[in-house]
Amino acid sequence: MRIARLPASRRVWIFDLDNTLHDARPRIFPSMHAQINEYLMRHFEVDEAGANEMRRGFWLRYGTTLKGLMRHHGTDPRHYLRETHRFPELAAIVEHENALRHSLARLGGRKLVFSNAPRHYVEEVLRAIGVRRYFDAVYTIESTRFRPKPAFQGFRVLLRAHDLDPHRCALVDDALENLKTARRLGMSTVWVSPAIARRPTYVDLRVRTVTELPHLVFRHAH
Protein backbone atom coordinates (compact mmCIF):
# COMPACT_ATOMS: atom_id res chain seq x y z
CA MET A 1 0.00 0.00 0.00
CA ARG A 2 1.57 3.27 -1.17
CA ILE A 3 0.55 5.34 1.85
CA ALA A 4 2.30 2.89 4.22
CA ARG A 5 5.62 3.73 2.60
CA LEU A 6 5.30 7.44 3.33
CA PRO A 7 6.82 8.89 6.51
CA ALA A 8 4.12 9.10 9.19
CA SER A 9 4.21 12.91 9.08
CA ARG A 10 3.02 12.86 5.45
CA ARG A 11 0.27 10.24 5.76
CA VAL A 12 -3.39 11.24 5.83
CA TRP A 13 -6.01 8.70 6.90
CA ILE A 14 -9.65 9.45 6.02
CA PHE A 15 -12.07 7.30 8.02
CA ASP A 16 -15.71 6.55 7.41
CA LEU A 17 -17.77 6.31 10.61
CA ASP A 18 -20.64 3.77 10.56
CA ASN A 19 -19.44 0.15 10.28
CA THR A 20 -15.85 1.40 10.11
CA LEU A 21 -15.04 3.04 13.46
CA HIS A 22 -17.99 1.36 15.18
CA ASP A 23 -20.54 -1.34 14.38
CA ALA A 24 -23.90 0.27 13.56
CA ARG A 25 -25.55 -2.95 12.42
CA PRO A 26 -26.85 -4.48 15.67
CA ARG A 27 -28.72 -1.51 17.19
CA ILE A 28 -28.11 1.87 15.54
CA PHE A 29 -29.05 1.02 11.95
CA PRO A 30 -32.31 -0.76 12.92
CA SER A 31 -33.29 2.31 14.95
CA MET A 32 -32.30 4.64 12.10
CA HIS A 33 -34.34 2.61 9.60
CA ALA A 34 -37.36 2.74 11.93
CA GLN A 35 -36.99 6.53 12.29
CA ILE A 36 -36.76 6.95 8.50
CA ASN A 37 -39.86 4.79 8.02
CA GLU A 38 -41.75 6.88 10.61
CA TYR A 39 -40.70 10.05 8.78
CA LEU A 40 -41.92 8.66 5.44
CA MET A 41 -45.20 7.46 6.94
CA ARG A 42 -45.78 10.87 8.54
CA HIS A 43 -44.95 12.99 5.49
CA PHE A 44 -46.07 10.81 2.57
CA GLU A 45 -49.13 9.05 4.03
CA VAL A 46 -47.80 5.56 3.30
CA ASP A 47 -48.03 2.50 5.53
CA GLU A 48 -44.96 0.68 6.86
CA ALA A 49 -44.66 -1.53 3.78
CA GLY A 50 -44.83 1.56 1.55
CA ALA A 51 -42.23 3.36 3.67
CA ASN A 52 -39.91 0.35 3.49
CA GLU A 53 -40.30 0.26 -0.28
CA MET A 54 -39.54 4.00 -0.62
CA ARG A 55 -36.52 3.83 1.68
CA ARG A 56 -35.00 0.78 0.03
CA GLY A 57 -35.75 2.02 -3.49
CA PHE A 58 -34.06 5.38 -2.90
CA TRP A 59 -31.15 3.74 -1.11
CA LEU A 60 -30.53 1.34 -4.00
CA ARG A 61 -30.86 4.05 -6.63
CA TYR A 62 -29.09 6.97 -4.94
CA GLY A 63 -27.04 5.54 -2.06
CA THR A 64 -29.13 7.43 0.55
CA THR A 65 -32.84 7.89 1.15
CA LEU A 66 -32.23 11.62 1.55
CA LYS A 67 -30.85 12.06 -1.96
CA GLY A 68 -33.95 10.43 -3.44
CA LEU A 69 -36.28 12.55 -1.29
CA MET A 70 -34.49 15.77 -2.26
CA ARG A 71 -34.52 14.90 -5.95
CA HIS A 72 -38.13 13.70 -6.18
CA HIS A 73 -39.92 15.56 -3.36
CA GLY A 74 -37.86 18.68 -2.56
CA THR A 75 -37.37 17.50 1.03
CA ASP A 76 -35.53 19.91 3.36
CA PRO A 77 -32.37 17.94 4.22
CA ARG A 78 -31.73 19.57 7.62
CA HIS A 79 -35.24 18.82 8.83
CA TYR A 80 -35.03 15.23 7.56
CA LEU A 81 -31.66 14.61 9.24
CA ARG A 82 -32.86 16.03 12.58
CA GLU A 83 -35.95 13.82 12.49
CA THR A 84 -34.20 10.57 11.49
CA HIS A 85 -31.02 10.63 13.62
CA ARG A 86 -32.36 10.91 17.16
CA PHE A 87 -30.49 8.75 19.65
CA PRO A 88 -31.10 9.93 23.23
CA GLU A 89 -29.46 6.72 24.55
CA LEU A 90 -26.62 6.61 22.00
CA ALA A 91 -23.83 5.88 24.49
CA ALA A 92 -25.73 2.79 25.67
CA ILE A 93 -26.26 1.30 22.20
CA VAL A 94 -23.08 2.17 20.27
CA GLU A 95 -20.82 -0.87 19.77
CA HIS A 96 -17.06 -0.57 19.25
CA GLU A 97 -13.82 -2.33 20.10
CA ASN A 98 -12.02 -1.35 23.27
CA ALA A 99 -8.71 -1.44 21.38
CA LEU A 100 -9.83 1.27 18.93
CA ARG A 101 -8.35 4.22 20.84
CA HIS A 102 -4.98 2.50 21.20
CA SER A 103 -4.96 1.60 17.48
CA LEU A 104 -5.71 5.17 16.36
CA ALA A 105 -3.02 6.50 18.69
CA ARG A 106 -0.47 4.07 17.17
CA LEU A 107 -1.37 4.90 13.57
CA GLY A 108 1.04 7.61 12.46
CA GLY A 109 -0.18 10.53 10.37
CA ARG A 110 -3.11 12.94 10.24
CA LYS A 111 -6.61 11.55 10.62
CA LEU A 112 -9.94 12.90 9.36
CA VAL A 113 -13.50 11.58 9.53
CA PHE A 114 -15.66 11.65 6.38
CA SER A 115 -19.22 10.42 6.89
CA ASN A 116 -22.53 10.59 5.02
CA ALA A 117 -24.30 11.07 8.36
CA PRO A 118 -25.28 14.46 9.87
CA ARG A 119 -22.84 16.38 12.06
CA HIS A 120 -24.76 16.14 15.34
CA TYR A 121 -24.83 12.34 15.07
CA VAL A 122 -21.19 11.95 13.94
CA GLU A 123 -19.84 14.14 16.75
CA GLU A 124 -22.00 12.32 19.29
CA VAL A 125 -20.76 8.88 18.17
CA LEU A 126 -17.11 9.99 18.21
CA ARG A 127 -17.53 11.29 21.77
CA ALA A 128 -19.40 8.13 22.85
CA ILE A 129 -16.58 5.86 21.65
CA GLY A 130 -13.93 8.22 23.03
CA VAL A 131 -11.96 8.92 19.84
CA ARG A 132 -12.81 12.52 18.88
CA ARG A 133 -9.40 13.81 19.97
CA TYR A 134 -7.59 11.66 17.41
CA PHE A 135 -9.14 13.48 14.44
CA ASP A 136 -8.03 16.83 13.03
CA ALA A 137 -11.37 17.46 11.31
CA VAL A 138 -14.79 15.94 10.75
CA TYR A 139 -16.61 16.09 7.41
CA THR A 140 -20.31 15.22 7.30
CA ILE A 141 -23.15 15.32 4.79
CA GLU A 142 -23.60 19.05 5.51
CA SER A 143 -19.96 19.63 4.45
CA THR A 144 -20.71 18.19 1.00
CA ARG A 145 -23.86 20.28 0.49
CA PHE A 146 -25.86 17.07 0.89
CA ARG A 147 -24.11 15.25 -1.94
CA PRO A 148 -22.88 12.16 -0.12
CA LYS A 149 -20.15 9.67 -0.95
CA PRO A 150 -19.53 8.13 -3.43
CA ALA A 151 -20.00 11.44 -5.34
CA PHE A 152 -16.70 13.21 -6.11
CA GLN A 153 -17.85 16.55 -4.69
CA GLY A 154 -17.40 15.73 -1.01
CA PHE A 155 -13.95 14.26 -1.54
CA ARG A 156 -12.89 17.41 -3.40
CA VAL A 157 -14.23 19.67 -0.62
CA LEU A 158 -12.12 17.79 1.91
CA LEU A 159 -8.97 17.70 -0.26
CA ARG A 160 -9.19 21.44 -1.05
CA ALA A 161 -9.87 22.45 2.56
CA HIS A 162 -6.64 20.79 3.75
CA ASP A 163 -4.61 21.30 0.54
CA LEU A 164 -4.10 17.54 0.32
CA ASP A 165 -2.44 15.51 -2.40
CA PRO A 166 -4.76 12.48 -2.86
CA HIS A 167 -1.68 10.25 -3.31
CA ARG A 168 -0.85 10.94 0.35
CA CYS A 169 -4.34 9.91 1.47
CA ALA A 170 -6.00 6.59 2.26
CA LEU A 171 -9.75 6.14 2.59
CA VAL A 172 -10.77 3.57 5.21
CA ASP A 173 -14.40 2.58 4.52
CA ASP A 174 -16.77 -0.39 4.57
CA ALA A 175 -18.50 0.64 1.30
CA LEU A 176 -16.83 -0.49 -1.91
CA GLU A 177 -18.45 2.22 -4.06
CA ASN A 178 -16.81 4.89 -1.85
CA LEU A 179 -13.42 3.19 -2.18
CA LYS A 180 -13.84 3.09 -5.95
CA THR A 181 -14.23 6.89 -6.04
CA ALA A 182 -11.23 7.33 -3.74
CA ARG A 183 -9.06 5.19 -6.01
CA ARG A 184 -10.17 7.15 -9.09
CA LEU A 185 -8.94 10.29 -7.30
CA GLY A 186 -5.57 8.65 -6.64
CA MET A 187 -6.00 7.63 -2.99
CA SER A 188 -4.98 4.36 -1.36
CA THR A 189 -7.93 2.28 -0.22
CA VAL A 190 -8.61 0.17 2.88
CA TRP A 191 -11.77 -1.95 2.92
CA VAL A 192 -13.24 -2.76 6.34
CA SER A 193 -15.04 -6.06 5.84
CA PRO A 194 -15.58 -8.52 8.72
CA ALA A 195 -16.66 -11.24 6.28
CA ILE A 196 -13.95 -12.93 4.24
CA ALA A 197 -14.52 -11.68 0.73
CA ARG A 198 -12.61 -11.35 -2.49
CA ARG A 199 -10.67 -8.08 -2.62
CA PRO A 200 -11.50 -5.98 -5.71
CA THR A 201 -8.58 -4.63 -7.73
CA TYR A 202 -9.21 -1.05 -6.56
CA VAL A 203 -8.80 -2.06 -2.89
CA ASP A 204 -5.22 -2.00 -1.57
CA LEU A 205 -5.88 -3.65 1.76
CA ARG A 206 -8.77 -5.52 3.40
CA VAL A 207 -9.06 -5.53 7.20
CA ARG A 208 -11.69 -7.16 9.38
CA THR A 209 -11.48 -4.20 11.75
CA VAL A 210 -9.66 -0.86 12.00
CA THR A 211 -7.66 -2.25 14.95
CA GLU A 212 -5.68 -4.41 12.46
CA LEU A 213 -4.47 -1.34 10.57
CA PRO A 214 -1.41 -0.17 12.59
CA HIS A 215 0.23 -3.61 12.47
CA LEU A 216 -0.40 -4.01 8.73
CA VAL A 217 0.81 -0.50 7.91
CA PHE A 218 4.01 -1.13 9.88
CA ARG A 219 4.53 -4.36 7.94
CA HIS A 220 3.88 -2.70 4.57
CA ALA A 221 6.24 0.17 5.40
CA HIS A 222 9.24 -2.14 5.81
C-alpha positions in Angstrom: 0.0 0.0 0.0 1.6 3.3 -1.2 0.6 5.3 1.9 2.3 2.9 4.2 5.6 3.7 2.6 5.3 7.4 3.3 6.8 8.9 6.5 4.1 9.1 9.2 4.2 12.9 9.1 3.0 12.9 5.4 0.3 10.2 5.8 -3.4 11.2 5.8 -6.0 8.7 6.9 -9.6 9.5 6.0 -12.1 7.3 8.0 -15.7 6.6 7.4 -17.8 6.3 10.6 -20.6 3.8 10.6 -19.4 0.2 10.3 -15.9 1.4 10.1 -15.0 3.0 13.5 -18.0 1.4 15.2 -20.5 -1.3 14.4 -23.9 0.3 13.6 -25.5 -3.0 12.4 -26.8 -4.5 15.7 -28.7 -1.5 17.2 -28.1 1.9 15.5 -29.1 1.0 11.9 -32.3 -0.8 12.9 -33.3 2.3 15.0 -32.3 4.6 12.1 -34.3 2.6 9.6 -37.4 2.7 11.9 -37.0 6.5 12.3 -36.8 7.0 8.5 -39.9 4.8 8.0 -41.7 6.9 10.6 -40.7 10.1 8.8 -41.9 8.7 5.4 -45.2 7.5 6.9 -45.8 10.9 8.5 -44.9 13.0 5.5 -46.1 10.8 2.6 -49.1 9.0 4.0 -47.8 5.6 3.3 -48.0 2.5 5.5 -45.0 0.7 6.9 -44.7 -1.5 3.8 -44.8 1.6 1.6 -42.2 3.4 3.7 -39.9 0.3 3.5 -40.3 0.3 -0.3 -39.5 4.0 -0.6 -36.5 3.8 1.7 -35.0 0.8 0.0 -35.8 2.0 -3.5 -34.1 5.4 -2.9 -31.1 3.7 -1.1 -30.5 1.3 -4.0 -30.9 4.0 -6.6 -29.1 7.0 -4.9 -27.0 5.5 -2.1 -29.1 7.4 0.5 -32.8 7.9 1.2 -32.2 11.6 1.6 -30.9 12.1 -2.0 -34.0 10.4 -3.4 -36.3 12.6 -1.3 -34.5 15.8 -2.3 -34.5 14.9 -5.9 -38.1 13.7 -6.2 -39.9 15.6 -3.4 -37.9 18.7 -2.6 -37.4 17.5 1.0 -35.5 19.9 3.4 -32.4 17.9 4.2 -31.7 19.6 7.6 -35.2 18.8 8.8 -35.0 15.2 7.6 -31.7 14.6 9.2 -32.9 16.0 12.6 -36.0 13.8 12.5 -34.2 10.6 11.5 -31.0 10.6 13.6 -32.4 10.9 17.2 -30.5 8.8 19.6 -31.1 9.9 23.2 -29.5 6.7 24.6 -26.6 6.6 22.0 -23.8 5.9 24.5 -25.7 2.8 25.7 -26.3 1.3 22.2 -23.1 2.2 20.3 -20.8 -0.9 19.8 -17.1 -0.6 19.3 -13.8 -2.3 20.1 -12.0 -1.3 23.3 -8.7 -1.4 21.4 -9.8 1.3 18.9 -8.3 4.2 20.8 -5.0 2.5 21.2 -5.0 1.6 17.5 -5.7 5.2 16.4 -3.0 6.5 18.7 -0.5 4.1 17.2 -1.4 4.9 13.6 1.0 7.6 12.5 -0.2 10.5 10.4 -3.1 12.9 10.2 -6.6 11.6 10.6 -9.9 12.9 9.4 -13.5 11.6 9.5 -15.7 11.7 6.4 -19.2 10.4 6.9 -22.5 10.6 5.0 -24.3 11.1 8.4 -25.3 14.5 9.9 -22.8 16.4 12.1 -24.8 16.1 15.3 -24.8 12.3 15.1 -21.2 11.9 13.9 -19.8 14.1 16.7 -22.0 12.3 19.3 -20.8 8.9 18.2 -17.1 10.0 18.2 -17.5 11.3 21.8 -19.4 8.1 22.9 -16.6 5.9 21.7 -13.9 8.2 23.0 -12.0 8.9 19.8 -12.8 12.5 18.9 -9.4 13.8 20.0 -7.6 11.7 17.4 -9.1 13.5 14.4 -8.0 16.8 13.0 -11.4 17.5 11.3 -14.8 15.9 10.8 -16.6 16.1 7.4 -20.3 15.2 7.3 -23.1 15.3 4.8 -23.6 19.0 5.5 -20.0 19.6 4.5 -20.7 18.2 1.0 -23.9 20.3 0.5 -25.9 17.1 0.9 -24.1 15.2 -1.9 -22.9 12.2 -0.1 -20.2 9.7 -0.9 -19.5 8.1 -3.4 -20.0 11.4 -5.3 -16.7 13.2 -6.1 -17.9 16.6 -4.7 -17.4 15.7 -1.0 -14.0 14.3 -1.5 -12.9 17.4 -3.4 -14.2 19.7 -0.6 -12.1 17.8 1.9 -9.0 17.7 -0.3 -9.2 21.4 -1.1 -9.9 22.5 2.6 -6.6 20.8 3.7 -4.6 21.3 0.5 -4.1 17.5 0.3 -2.4 15.5 -2.4 -4.8 12.5 -2.9 -1.7 10.3 -3.3 -0.8 10.9 0.3 -4.3 9.9 1.5 -6.0 6.6 2.3 -9.8 6.1 2.6 -10.8 3.6 5.2 -14.4 2.6 4.5 -16.8 -0.4 4.6 -18.5 0.6 1.3 -16.8 -0.5 -1.9 -18.4 2.2 -4.1 -16.8 4.9 -1.9 -13.4 3.2 -2.2 -13.8 3.1 -6.0 -14.2 6.9 -6.0 -11.2 7.3 -3.7 -9.1 5.2 -6.0 -10.2 7.2 -9.1 -8.9 10.3 -7.3 -5.6 8.7 -6.6 -6.0 7.6 -3.0 -5.0 4.4 -1.4 -7.9 2.3 -0.2 -8.6 0.2 2.9 -11.8 -1.9 2.9 -13.2 -2.8 6.3 -15.0 -6.1 5.8 -15.6 -8.5 8.7 -16.7 -11.2 6.3 -14.0 -12.9 4.2 -14.5 -11.7 0.7 -12.6 -11.4 -2.5 -10.7 -8.1 -2.6 -11.5 -6.0 -5.7 -8.6 -4.6 -7.7 -9.2 -1.0 -6.6 -8.8 -2.1 -2.9 -5.2 -2.0 -1.6 -5.9 -3.7 1.8 -8.8 -5.5 3.4 -9.1 -5.5 7.2 -11.7 -7.2 9.4 -11.5 -4.2 11.8 -9.7 -0.9 12.0 -7.7 -2.3 14.9 -5.7 -4.4 12.5 -4.5 -1.3 10.6 -1.4 -0.2 12.6 0.2 -3.6 12.5 -0.4 -4.0 8.7 0.8 -0.5 7.9 4.0 -1.1 9.9 4.5 -4.4 7.9 3.9 -2.7 4.6 6.2 0.2 5.4 9.2 -2.1 5.8 
